[in-house]
C-alpha cells in the first residue's frame, strides 16, 4: 500500500500539494491518513476508519485466496481431462467431485462443469483427430442425434427434476462396466459398429444433460461392449462430445443464465492443457489393461452414484 508518513516541522512540504493537507497521525484516533509514495513524491490522503482499513485487509486476503483457488480449479480441470481424454469418460464426475471437495456448491458445480466442457471437449476432439483416433462414419452417425438429445435434455432439466433417473442409469452402467472387464479377459475380434447408433447418441446426450454426466460412459461403453475398436470408440465419442456439451450449455445459458466464470475459466485452462496428453495416452495404452481400467472406472463411478443417491455416502 505504500508507507505511512507523519508530517513534522522538519519535513519539506509544498502547500499546493494535496499530500500536505493532513494532520499528524493520532494513535488513538480511529481515523488515520495514509500517504502512499507516488511518482511525484506524494498522493492525496485517503481517510479510512479502522473498520474500513480492516475491510481492505480482508479483501486482500480474500483476493489471495481466490488466486489459490483459481490454481486449484486449473488442477481439477487438468486431472479430469487427463482421465476423460485417455478413457473417454468421467470428466464430469471427476471435475464435479473435485469442485465439491473444494467447497463449491452443487448447483454451481453442475453448471460450471458443463460450461467448461465446451472448451475442454473442443481441445480433446482436435487432439484425438490429430492422433488418428476418430472414425468419421461413427462421428457423423452420433453427431446429430447427440446434439438433439442434449438440447432436449437441457430444456427438460431446466423445467423438471432429473435426479430420479440417476439410480436406473447407474445400475445399467454398472452392468456395462462388468461386461467390459469380462471382455478384457476374453478374445473378441474388433468389429465396426454401425447399427442402433442414432438412438444410442440421442439417449446418451439426453441423459448427460439431465443427469450432469453420462455421455462417455453410456455411448463409449456400449460401443466397446459391442466390439468396436476401443481407441476409435473413445476418440469418436470424445469428438462428438464437444457438440453435445456445446448444445447443452447454450440451452442452459438461455434458460438458467451463467455465473462463476472464474471456476469455468480455471477448469477450461486445465482441460485444454491436458487434452493432448489424454489423447496420446488413449493411443499408447495397451488394449487389455485399457479395457480393465475403463470397466473398473465405470463400475466404481456407477456404484458411487447409487450410494450417494440412497444416502450411504
Order of alpha helices (4+ residues) and beta strands (2+ residues): beta-beta-alpha-alpha-alpha-alpha-alpha-alpha-alpha-alpha-alpha-alpha
